[in-house]
């Protein structure tokens, strides 16, 4: 029985629907959900939504005690389409491999892997392991070259006229705008448009008719081929290659060096695997796109059913509207996991419905994101969090198999980043500063704040520009100190006099905010409501003075953290005592 939509999150609602649909289609059998990824280049954070959406649904189904398979089809038998920009160890010489299967293209220089596909697949597999994603990987190279789909290929060729009629309904319609594309399946739509050969019309319609199958050339290994004849009775297929002028006739019933074109391949797999749930990106969900066309082909040609397929929206980073794996340097899940813990990355995908876009912060916003996460953890712990937030948190911190490893003592990310910035990663200094944050409960080992500390340090080292890094002065700015008026010198005196008794994170916070209050005749404990607006101006002026004396800039890390990091003796020296 489905749960009330008012009391469940989006994951639970899809789990209800998928379980019911699976029981209708294949009662008593494992629930099958699917994702598709093309290792044609770095698999980016937009592609990750193709995996996380079914993963979260599959995991909820597992939590309810059902057997479920999450298939990830590695589209590694797709053609190598172009040399991507920005990939280390790749130059223009890789252009000679365009048209070959991704598994037949050498890996970038220096890679330990045997092929282009394995190189980019490995990085994604590692990231998915860290994220706790359980899946069954299927190499389409292995499936096609072993003859697994032979029956389906022969069936599609026999019914090529019916497939052609379905595709013909969409050939006069406007193709999806390329600018929308954020492809989990990379170049699949373009491959679909190319059909079975360079000389073919849309979706493989050439002078010899339509063929939903694309052979790889037996001489040069490329897919720049055109099927020129096919005999249904003997399964003899003749093709020519426009790249090298090679031509041959083969028996398709024995031939394993080719694949179905994309708009036929995808629905074939739905039927073959019995997929009940598979999401698709905006470009695959528009009119005339693969998901819509596949919905007709899967039933009328292969006797299967289209999966429940929510459309998912773009994932952006920083100021970017969207990401495309056709460009080099696009952040990958592995890049994100260097600067944030797996729980945070899982949470970003779990808390938003698939059709809601969101951004992943690689800039200063990551500090605010962590503050939001820590606040949520507190609300979950005290029972004040909303039900949907509790559900998203639960899906972030673990899976049906158990909780993900976590930081034992999760200090504020912005504090850890500031300390890592100031100490340049010196562990003894880092431990000293972090131990002084709370003298009543000092840190005994940096392991207590790992892996969060490591992520914050990586963020400082890889994402913060050098001119924004914090460099503490070596000597006092005597000229600035001499130029201060009586009020400026008095403010420094009040701060210096209070250092001993306030040497902790909370104590220094109270002190630095309190100095301007006391100078204006108010109590250091006075709340903002009790103070005139001028106090905020005085605080900003005081803070700017401290930053100039300590780091030579108008701003910097939070002052309490900065003071602890610099150390009391050095602070006194730099403030002119």
N, C-alpha and C positions, 0 to 999 in steps of 0.2 A: 504494500500500500504506500503510495507516495506521501511524503511528508508535506506539511503546510508550507507554502512558499513564503509565508510571513515570518516563519521562525527558522528558516534555513538559508545558508549562503548559496552562491551560484554553483559551487562545486557539488554540494549535496543535491541540489535540484537536478543537475545533469546526471548525477549518480542514480537518482531515482528513475529517471527516464531511460538511462542506458540499461539498467538491470531489468526493467520491465520489457524493453524491446528485445534484449538478448534472450529472455525466457520465451518470447513469442517466436523468435527466429530459430533458436537452437537450445531448447530446454535441456537443462542438466549439463550443458557444456560450458567451458570457461568463457567468460566475457572477453571479447577482443576489442581493444582500442589500438589506434595506430598513429604514427607520425612518419613523415618522410623528410630526409635531409640529403642534400647534395654536397659531397666533399669537393666541390669545384674550386674552393678557396677557403679562407678563414670563415668558419661557421659562427656568425655573429649573434648578438643579443636579441635581434629580431627573430632569427631562426629559433632561438631558445623557446619562444612562445609556442612554436609548433610542437615542442616536446612537453613543456610544462603544463599546458592546458590538459592534454590527455593524461599526463602523469598524475596530476592532482585528482582527476576524476577516478583514475584507476586505483589510486591509493585509498580514496574514500571507499571504493567498492571492496577493496581488501580489508579495510577496517571493519566492514560489516560481515566479514567471514566468507565472502565469495571468492572463487578462483578467477583470476583475471590475467590476461596476457597483454602487455604493452609492447607492440611491435614497433621497431624503428627500422624502416626500409632505408638502407644506404643506397642512394641512387648513384652508385659508383660505376654503373655501366653507361651512364650518360656520356655524351661527347664532351671533350675538352673544347670549350667554346672560344676562349680568348685568354691571353696572358694578362692576369690581373695586375693592377698597379700596386706598388709598395710591398710586395712579398719578398722577403729577404732571400737571397740565393737564387733569384729568378731573373733572367734577362731575355732579350728579344729572341734568343735561340730557341726558346720554348715554343715559339710560333710554329715551328715545323711539326709540332704534335697536335695542332688544332684539327679536330675531326676524329681523333682516336678516343677510345674509352678512357675514362679517368684512371682506371686501374692499369692502363698501358702507357701512361705518361710518367716519366721519371719524377721523383720527389725533388723539391727544391734542394739546391746544393747544401751539403752539410747535414742533411736529414738522415736519421738512422733507418728510415722506412723505405720499403721497396718501390713504392709508387706515390704519385700525387694524391690519390684518393686515401691511401693509408696514412699519409702524413697529416692531412687535415682531419681525418676521422679520429686519429689517436688523441688529438688535443681535446676534441669534444667528448670522447669517451671518458677521459680523465676528469673533465669538469663535471660530467653527469654523475660520476662516481662520488665526487666530493659533495654534490648536491643531494645525494641519496636517491637518485632516480634509478629504479629497477626496470630493466627492459630486455627484450629479446631482439638482438640485432640481426638483420637479414641483408646480406650483400646481394644486390641485384646482378652483379657480375657472376657470382656463383650460381644464382638461380637460373639465369639465362644460359650460361655456358655449360651447365650440367644437364640441360634439357628438361628442367623441372616444369617449365611452362610450355613444353612442346604441344601438348593437346590444346591448350588455350590459343596458341599461335595459329595452329592449323584451323581451329574453329573460327578465329577472327578472319583468316584469309578466305575461308569458305563463305563467310557472311560479309565480305567486304562491301558488297553492294548495299546491304542494309545499313552498315556503318556509314558509308558514304552518304546515304540518304539522310541520316540523322545529322551529320556534319554539314550537309548542304543547307539545312535550315538556318545556319548561323553564318555562312560564308559571306553573305551580303551585308551583315550587320557590322557596325563599327567595332574594331578591336579595342580591348581595354587600354586606356592610356598608359603608356610605358612609365610615365612619371609617377604613377601610383605604386609601382612594383616594389615590394619588399618580400623577396621570394624565399620561403623556406625550401622550395624545390629548385631554387636558383634559376636556371634558364629554361625551365620546363615549358612555359608558355611559348617561348620562341621556338623551342624544339617542335612543339605541336604544330606551329604554323609552317615549319619547314616540311613536315611530313616525311616521306620516305626517300627524298633525294634532292640534290641541288637543282635538278631540272624539273622537279615536281612542282605542281601548283599547290595552293593551300591544302594542308593535311594530306598530301601525297597523291593528288590527282594529276597525273601526267598524260602523255599521249597514249600510253598503253592502258590507261584507266587508273582507278584508285587502288592503292595497296597500303594496308595499315602496318606494314612491316618494313624495317630499315636494316639491311645487311651492312656489316662492316667489311670493307674490302679485303679479299684474301691476299693481296699483294702489299698495299701500303698501310692497311689496317685502319683506314679512315672511313667515315660514313658518308662521304661525298658520292653516294651511289644512287642509281636509278634502277628500279625494277622494271624490266622491259617485257617480261612474260611470266605467266604462272599457270600451271596445269593442276586443277583440283584433284584429278584422279591419281596422277603420279606424284604430285607435290613437287614437280620440277619447277624450279625458279631460276630465271636468268636475270642477271643484273650487270650493269656496266659502271665503272668508276670514272668520274670526270677528273679526278685528281691525277690518276696515273694511266688511264686508258685501259685498265685491266677489265676483263669480262670473263664470266664463268657461269655455268649452269650447275646447280646443286639440287639435291633432294631436301626439301625443307623438313621432311620427316626424320632426317638424319643430321641436319645442319644446326649448329649451336652458336653461330657467330653473327648475331644480330638481335634486334629487340623490336617490340611493338612501339609505334609512335605514342607520344605521351597521353593524348586524350583517349587512347584505347588501353594503354598500359595501366593507367591508374584504376579505372573501373574493373579491369580484369583482376587486379590484385584484391580489390574489395570483395569480389565474389570468391576468389581462390582462398583467401584467408578468413572470410566470414567476418569482416570488420563491421562493428556496430557503431563505433564513435571515432571520428577523425575530423579535427578542425581544419580550416583553410584560411589563408590570408585574404585580404581585400581583393587582390588581383585574381585569385582563383574562384571568387564568389560572385563576380560581376556577370551580367547577362552574356551568354555565349562563351563563358570561360570553362575551364576544365571541370570544375565541380558540377556545374549545371549540365554540361554535355554528358559528363560521366554518369550522371543520374539516369539519363535515358539509355545509355549504352549498357550499363551494368545489368539492367533488367531485361531489355529486349534482346541483347546479344548473349550475355553470359548467365542469365537466369539467377542473378543475385539481387541484392538490395543495396541502395545507397545508404551510407552511414549517416547517423545523426552528425551534422557537421556545422557547428557554430563558426561564424566568421570572426576572426580576431583582428584587432586593430594594430596600428604601428607601435613600435617601441622606439623611443628616441633617447638620445643622450645629450646632456648639457644643452646647448642651443640648437642642436640639429633636429630637424623635423622628422627625419626617418633615416634608416640605414639601408645600404645596399652592398651586398657582398661583391659586387663588380668592382668596387673601389678598394684599394689597399688601405690598411691602417684602421679599419673599422673595429671597434672594441668587441671582443669575444667574451663568452662566459668565463674563460680562463683569465682574461684581463680583469674582469670585474671581481673575480674571487681572489685576486692578489690584493685588493684594497678593501674588500668587505667580506664578512663571514657568510657561509652558505645560508644561514637562517635569514639574513637580511635580503639576499637575492631571491630566495624562495618567497619571502613575504611580499616582495614587490609584484610578483606574478599572481600570488594567491589572493591578494586583497582587491584586485581590480577584475571586474567581469571581462571576458574575452573581447567584447566589443568596445571596451574603454582603452584609449591610448594612455600611455604614461611614459615618463622619462627616467632614465637611470643616471644618477649624478656621479660624474667623475671630478667635479669641481668642488667648491666650498660647500655646496648643498649637501654633500655626503655627511657633513657634521650635523646639519639640521635633521637629516634622515635618521641618523643614529639617536639623536635626542628624542625623536618621535618614537622610535622603537623602544628605547629604554623606558619612556613614559608608559607605553602600552604594556610592557612587561610588568610594571608596577601595578597598573590597573587590573591586569589579569590575576596577579597575585592577591590583590585585596578584594577581588570580586566585583569591581565597579565597571569593568569593560562591557561594551555592548556585545550581544551574541555574535553578530557577524565579525566583530573584531577578535573575539575569542576564537572563533573558527579559523580565521586567517592566521592567527598566532599559532594555533595548534598545528596547522599544516606547514607552517614555516619551521618550527623547531624540531619536527620529526616526521616519520612516516609510520606506516603500519608495522614496519620492522623494528621500530624503536626511535629514540631521540638521537639527533645528530650530535657529535661532539661539540661542546660549547666552552666558552671562556669561564673559568670558575668564579672569577671576581671581575665582572664587566664594568670597569671604570669608564667614565665618559670618553667617547671617541675623540672629541675635540681636545680634551685634556691630554690624552695619550699622544695625539698628533702634535700638539704644542711641545710636549716634552721631547718627543723624537726629533722635532725640528731644532730645538735649542741645544740638545746634547749631541746631535749628529749621530745618534745610535749608540753612544757609549753606554754599555750596560751598567757599569758601576754608578755612573751619574744618574742614569734613568731610575735605578732601584732606589737611590738616595732620595730623589725628588718624589717619586711615587709613595715612598714610605712616609714622607712628611705631609702628604695630603691629609691623612687622618692619623695623628699621633696616638690616638687611643686604640687604634687597630692597625698598626703598621704592616706594610707588605713584607713578607719574608722572602719571597722569590718572584722573579719576573714570570715564572711559569703560571702564577696565579692570574695574570692578566693576558695570557696568550690563549688563543691566537689573535685576539683583538689588537694587542699591541703591535704585532707583526704587520697586520693589515694597515694600521694607522701609519706606521713607519714607511711601508711601501707606498702609501698614498702621498706622503710628504716627499719621498724621493723620486717618484715617477710622475706625479700630477701637478705639483706646485712649482711654478717657474722659479728659476734661481733668484731673480730680482725680488721675489716675494718671500724668500726664506728669511728666517730670523738670525741675525748676527749680533750677538751681545758686544757692546763696546769693551775695548780693552782698558781704556783709561777714561776718567771722568771728563765731561765737557765743562772745563773750568770757566770758559768764557760765558757759556749759557748760565751757569750757576751764579757768576758775579753779576750778571745783568738782571737777575730776579729782583722784583720789588719786595717790600716787607711781607706782603701776603703770600707771595710765592715761596719765600724762604720759610715762613711760618708753616705752610702746608707740608713742606718736606720734613720739618722738625716734628710735626705731629705724627707723620708716618713713621719716621725713624724711631721715635720714642715708643711706638706701639708694636714694633716688630717682634720683640721677644715674647710678649704675652699673646700675640695673635698669629704665631707661626704655624699655620695649618691652612688648608684650602678655604674652609668656612671662615676661619678667623681673619685671614687676609682679605677675603671678600668683604667682610664687615668693616674692616679697617679702611680700605681704599675708597669705599663708598661713603664711609662715615666722616672722613677728614673734611670735605667741603661742608658737610652739615654742621659739624662742630664750629668751623670757622665762621659760619653764618649765624651762630648762636642757638642752634638746635641740638637736640640729643642725637647721638650717633645711631640710636635705635628708631628714630622718627621714620614713619612710613611715608611713601610718596604723597598720600592724600593729605598729610599734615604739613607738607612743604610747599613753598612757592615754586613757580616754574623756573625761577632764576637758579635754583639749586642744580637742576639738570645741566644748565649751561656751565656752572662752576665745576661740576663733576667732569664734564667733557674737557674743559680747559686743564684741569688737574691731571686727568688721564693722559692727555697729549704731552704734557710736561714730563711725566714719568716715562712715556715711550721714547721721547727724544733723549732723555738722560740715560736710558738703559740700552736702547737699540738704534737710536739715531733716526727714528721715523715717527710719523704721526700716529700710526697704529701698529698692532702686532697681536700676539697671542693674548688671551685673557690675562689681565694684570696679576691676579692671584697666582695663576699657574706660572707666569713669567717670573715673578718674584721668587717663588719656591725653586724654580729651575736655576736661576742665577745664584741663589744661595745668599744667606743673610750677610756674611762678611763682605761679599763682592757688591751686594746692593748698597751697603753703607758707604763703600768706597766710591761707587758711581754716583751716589746722591750727594757726595761732597762732605761726608762726615769725617 
